[in-house]
């Protein structure tokens, strides 16, 4: 019986390829994150007839390990943003300056990240469209252009950190033969090579990411085993919340690194790589259940990798004079001086892990850029063309950075601080539209989140924005000098706060006369609401 079902599925897929699409279908496909033929079919031999009216309202089928395997992939691609070089630098600085005391915060920050990412996945599965597309319909033109600009700026900032991190790793592994700018060129070239795998199917691309995550896990686990951090201090750090005035900046950095603006947009698109009918409630709920499981596993693995990095640097540098000077550029050398060689020198283990983090995060950044540009601007471009455009937007400023800062470690660290601030500034422009859309019945249908989850989500969003607001205030108080520069910052801050107030007032959670009386109606074929 199961073989017959598989044969029938293949026949239907072949028919879809051969028959020309209707005008309506063609327009829909051009806007979709994945074309229908590229999506992974979730075969279920026990599923009720699709034409049966009761099928749409049926309970989700029982758990299946085979289905979990078919749904596994998007969550692991999403988790890479939790492991990019910017996060690793935050981990090593938290460990060196705060020791084991912030591990509890790392755990809860990861949990908050899981909540936000599952809301993003919920939007993508329930509507059949990703967040950037929905923003295009939800907001007036001026607002969506501002949101698009902010998303692109955030993406470029994240990409600079990721490419520079990968270039530093290449410099380490080449024993300094290759300069930073050469590492940038290699990273950019590798990115296009890896993206070529997408032509051979989504699963091939996901498998490549799995290899990179496994490389990170093994590298940093090896470092953990070599340095032997204190197990007792580790458990105390996870279970006992501690925070002092001396570690507040590191604490803010730990939380601020978890929510990456481009990752919120990305996950809502990645979940559409599986063929799910958003009009069938049982299938939507089933997909959300499986995505919750695989995303939880993926973020648990990312938490363990971040924990390995934090504890290694806590063991080696907490309480030392080097603690306040350590960063991505010199971390490998400091590790080598502290822990020495062994079977494989720890410098190269660090370099391998950092290279895997940099390569994987630059590819997901390019991936996210395609969806953000295509969704907000409704572009009718080939995927490779969008990849070239988004990659070029990041590589040009990164090359400039690599050439200018090639010989200055201190300047690179300052640049990284500015880029972290840039990411923090952009967070509301991803979170607020997400919470607005996921709370709207006309968008989500029966999968609109309930009042309790709304309160939890808005509380988490408020906490993240307040924490990042503190980081911004602290940074500008210490860095902003000069009257004209101060005036410029004040003007931009006023406009920034005003736009955030507009986005909050536009949501259903805080009714306001500023909110638009009616949003643009989404196409019925992509909403989860029942007719």
N, C-alpha and C positions, 0 to 999 in steps of 0.2 A: 504493500500500500504506500509506504513511504517513498519507494523508488518511483512509483507512478506520479506522486506529487512533485518530486524533483524534476522528472521529465516534463511535466506540464508547465512548471515554472520556467524551465529553459525555453520551451516553445513560446511562451508568452513574452519573455525577454527578447527573443529573436524577432518576434513579430513587431515589438516596439521599435527595434532598430531599423527594420525594413520599411515600415509604414511611415510616410511623411507626417510630421506633426501638424495639427491644426494651427490656425493663426493664434488662437488663445493659448494653446499649449506652448507654442514656440516663444511667445512673449514671456510666459511664466518661467520656462526653462532658462531664458537668457538672464533672469534675475536670480535664479536659484544658486545656492552655495555649491551644489553638486548637480550635475545632469543626472537624469533618471537612470541612464545606462551605467553610470559610475557607482550608483548606490549599492550597498550590500543588502541582498534580499534575506530577510529573516523568515526561513521556511518553518512552518508549523503544520504537520500533517493532521493534527487534531483540532485545528481551528475551525470554527463554524463557517458556513458559506458567507462570502463577502456580501452577497445580495440579500442576506437575511436581515430584516430590520432589527431583530433582537441582537444581532452580532455586535453592532456598534455599542450597545449598552451592557454587553455581557461583562462578567468579572474577568480580570486578567487571567490568562492560563497559569497553571502551576509552574513553580520554579524549574528551570532546566539549565544544567551546566553547559550544554551545547549552545544554548541561546546566550548565556552569559559570555561565552567565548566570542560569539558573533558580535555582541555589543561592546566588547572590550577593545579599546583603542583611543577614542576621543578624550577620555579622562586622563590618559597617560600623556597625550600631547599637551593637554591643558596644564598638567602638573609641572611641565618643563619650565614654565614661567616662575615657579617657586624655587627653581634650581639654577637660575641664570647667574652669570658672574657678579651682578650687582647684589643678589641675595647672598652669594658666597662671601663677598666682601663684608656685608653686614654681619654674617655669622662669625667670621674670624675676628672682627673687631669687637663684637659682643663677648666672645670667649676671652679674648686677650684683656679687655678692660673690666668686664663684669664677672669673669669666671663662669661658674656653673649657675649663677643666681637667676639668669633669665630664661632657663630652659622651660619653665612652666609657661612663660609668656609665649615662647615659640610654639608650644603645643596648642594653646588656646587661639593664637593668631592663625594657625593652620586650620583649626576648626572653623573660625570665622570665614576664612577663605573658602572652605568647602561649602558653607551656606551660600555665599555670594555666587560661587560657580554653579551650584545646583539651581539657583534661580535663573541664571543665564541659560542653562541647559533646558529648563522648564519652558522658557520663552521659545526656544528654538524648536523643541519637539511639539509643543501644543499648537503653534501657529504655522509651522512649516516654513518660517522665514527667520532670518537672523536679526540680531539687535540693530545693526546699522540700517537695514531695510525698513524695519519698523519705525525707527527714529525719523526716517525720511517722510513717512506718512503721518507721524504723530505731531511733529512740530512745524511751525511756519518756516518758510525758506530761510529767513535771516538766522533763525535759531539753529536750524540743521547745518547751515554752513559754518556757524561758530562751533558746533559740536564736532563736525568733521575736521575742522582746522585743529581743534584741541586734541582730537584722537590722533591725527597725523603727527603733531608735534610730540606727543607722548611716545608714539611709536619710534620716531627718529631718535629721541633721547634714549629710549631703552636699547635701540639697535646700536647706538654708539658704544654703550657700556658692554653689550654682548660681543660685538666685533672686536673691540679693544681687548676684552678678556680673552678671547680666542687667540688674538695676535700675541698677547703676553705668553700664553701657553706654547705657541709655536716658537717664540723666542727662547723659552726655557728648554724645550725639547731639541732645538737646533744648537744648543749651547752658546747662544748669543750670535750665531753666524747670520741669522736672518733678522733684520731690523723690524721695528714695529710696523712700518708701512708695508713691508713685504708680507707680513702676517695678515694684514688687512686685505691685501689683494688675494691671497690664498683662500681666506675665509669667504670672500665674496664669490670666488670661482667655485669653491666647494658647494656653496649654497645652491647655485644653479644646477650643479651636477646632481645633488640630492633631490631637488625639486623635479628633475627629469624622471625620477622613480614614480612620480604620481601618474605618469602615462601608463604605467604597468599595473595600476590599481591602487586603491586606498590602502589595502592590507600590506602591500609591499612597503609603502611609506611608513605605516605604523610599525612594521617590523624593524625598519631602520632606526626609528626613534626608540624602540624597546632595547635595541643593542646599545645605543648611546646612554640610556638611563642605566642599563646594567653596568656599563663601563664606569659611570660615575659612582654607582653603588659599590662596586668592587674596589675601586681606587681609594675612596674615602674610608671604606670599611678596613682596608689594608692599613691605612694610616692610623686608624683607631686601634687596630690590633698591635701595631708597632709601638705606639706611644703609650698605650695602657693607661688611659685616664682613670680617675678614681670612680669605681662603681657606686660607692656610698654617696659621694658628692653628687654624682649624676642623678641618683634617685631622689635625693633631697631637693636638688634643683628643679626636678619635674613636679614633685608633690607639694613643695612648700613655697608659696608665693613670697618673693622678697623683692624689694625695690628701694633703692637709696637715691639721694640727690646726685651722687656721683655717676650713677648709671642711667639716669633718666633719658639722656640722649640716645644711648644704645637701645633702650627699651622702645623708644619711639621709632627708631630705625628698624627694629625687628618687626613691629606691626606694620609700619609703612611699606616695607618691601613685599608684604604678602599680597596686597591687592594691586595688580598691574592693570591699568586701564585697557590696554589692547587685549589682554587675556579675557576680560569680561565679554568683549565683542567676539573674540575668537571661539569660545566654547559654544555659544549659541549657534554658530555655523558648523562646527565640527560634528555635533550630534546629528546633523542632517545627512551624514554619510551613510546612514542606515535607512532602508526604505520603510517608512512608517506613514500610515494614513492618518493625518491629524483629525479626520472626521470620526474616527472610531475610537471612542473613549477607552475601551479595554486595551487597545494597542498602545495608545499614548501612555496610559498608566503603567503598562508593562515595561515600556521603554524607559520611563522615568525611574522605575524600580531598579532595573539593571544598570542604568547609568549612575544611580546613587551608590550601588555596590562597587562598581569599577572605579568611580572617582574617589571613593573612600579609600580603597586599596592603594590607588595611585598616590594620593596625598599622604597616606601613612608612610609609603616608601620615601616620598620627598621629605617628610618630617625626619625620618631616620637619617637620611643623608645630611640634612642641615644639622642634626644633632651631632653626627660624627665630626663635622667640620668645627662646630662650636666647641666641643669638648677637647678636641686635639689642641686647639689654640689656647683653651683655658688651662690645659695641662702644661703647655710649653711656655706661655708668656704672661699669664695672670700674675700681677704683682711685680713685674720686671720693668726696667726702664724702656724696653722696646715696645711695651704694650700700646702706648699712644702714637707710635710712629708706623705701625704695621698696616699694610694695605695689599692690594692684589699684586702690585708691581714687585714688592720685596718679600712677600710672604714665603715664596718657595725658598729663597736664599736663607731667610731666618730659620725655616724648618730644617734645612740642611745643616746649618751651624749648630742648632740645638740638639737634633736627634741623629745626625750623621748618616752613614750609608746603610749597611745591611745587605741582604740579598739583592735588593733593588733600591737605589738611593731614593730617599723620601722626596727629594726635589722633583724627580721625574714622575713619581706616583702622583704628586700634586699637579704636575703639568699635564698628565694624561687626563685626570679628572676634570681639570679646568678646561682643557680642549674640548672634551665631550660636552661640558656645560655650555661653552661658547658656541660650538657648532650647532647643537640642537636648538638653542634659544634663538639664534639668528634665523634658522629656517622657519620656526614657528612665527617669528616676527614678520618675515616675508609673507607667510601664509595669512596672517592676520591683516597685513596691509592690503592684500587683494580683496578680502571681504569688506574691510572698512571703506576703501575707495569705491568699490563696485556698489556697495549698499547705499551709501550716502548720496553718491552722484548718479546712480542708476546708469552706469557706463555699460556700453555694449562692446567691450573689448575682450579679446582672447585672454585666457588665463596667463599665458606666457608673457603677453604684452603688459598686463597689470603687474606681473612679477618683476619685469625689467624696470618699470616705472618706480614701483615702491622700493626696489633694491637700490636703484640709482639715487633716490632721495636720501637714503641713509648712508650709502658708501661715500658719496662726495664729501659731506661734512666729516665723516669718520677719517677719510684720508687726510684732510686738512689737520684734524686733531692729531693723527699719528705722526705727521711730519713736524708739526709745531712742538709737540710735547714728547718727542722721541727720547730726548736725553734728560728729561726733568721728571723725577719720580714725584716730587712735592707738587708740581703743577698738575700732574695727572690725578693725584688725590683730591686736589681742590676742584678740578673739573668734575670728578665723580660726585663730589658733594653737591655741586650745582645741578648735575643731572638727576640726583636723588630728589632734590627740591622740585625740579621740573616734573618728575613723576607724581610727587605729592600734590602739586597744583592741579594736575589733570584728573585726579581720582573722582571728584564729584561729577565730572562730565560723563563718566561711564556709569557710576553707581545710581545717580538720581534718575536718568532715563530708564534704567533697568527696573528700579523699584516702581516707577510710575506705570510702566507697561505691564509688569507682572501682576499688578493690583487691579487692572482694568478688565471688567467682564466683557466689554465689547471687543477686546483684543484676545483675551485668554479663554473666553467661554467658561466652561465648567472647571477649568484648571486655574482660574484666578485664585491667588493665595488668600487664605482666610485671615480674619482680623488678628488672631494671636500671632501667626507667622509674620503678618505685616508689621506688627509692633516689634517683634524680635529683629526683623530685617532692618527696619528703620533705626532701631537702637544700635545695631552693629554698624550701620552706615554712619550714623552720627558719631559713634565712638571713633571710627577710623578717620573721619574728617576732622574731628577735634584734635586727635593725636597728630595728624599731619599739619593742622593749623598751628599747633605748638611748635612743631619742627620748623615751619616757615617763619614764625615769629622769632624763634631763637636764632635762626640762620641770618635773617635780615638785620636783627639788632646787632649782631656781631660783624656782619659783612658790609652793610650798606653805609657808605660814607660819602659826604658831599651833598650840597644843597640841591643841585639840579637832579642828581640821581635819586635823592630822597623824594623829591616832588614827583618824578616820573613813576617811582614805585607806588606812591600814594594814589596817583591817578589810575594806574593799572589795577591796584587793589580794590579801589571803589567800583570799577567796572566789573571786576571779577566777582565781588560779593553780590553786586546787583544781578548778575546773570545766575548765580546760584539761587538767589531768592526767587527769581523768575521760574527756574526749574522746579523748585520745591512747591511754589504756588500752583504750578501746572499739574501737579500730582493730585490724585484723589484723596490722599491721606490727610492733606491739609487744605480743605476747601477755601477758595479765595476768589474774589472778583477778577483777579488777574488770569485765572484759569480760563482756557478757551471753552466756550459753551459746547462745542462739539468737535470731536477729532475727525480726521478724514477716515472714512469707513474702509476697513480692510477687505480685500476680496473674500467672498464667502468660502471659496474653495480651499483657503489656507487657514481658516479659523477652526478651533476645536469645538465651538458651540454647535449644538444640535439644532437642526431646522425644525 
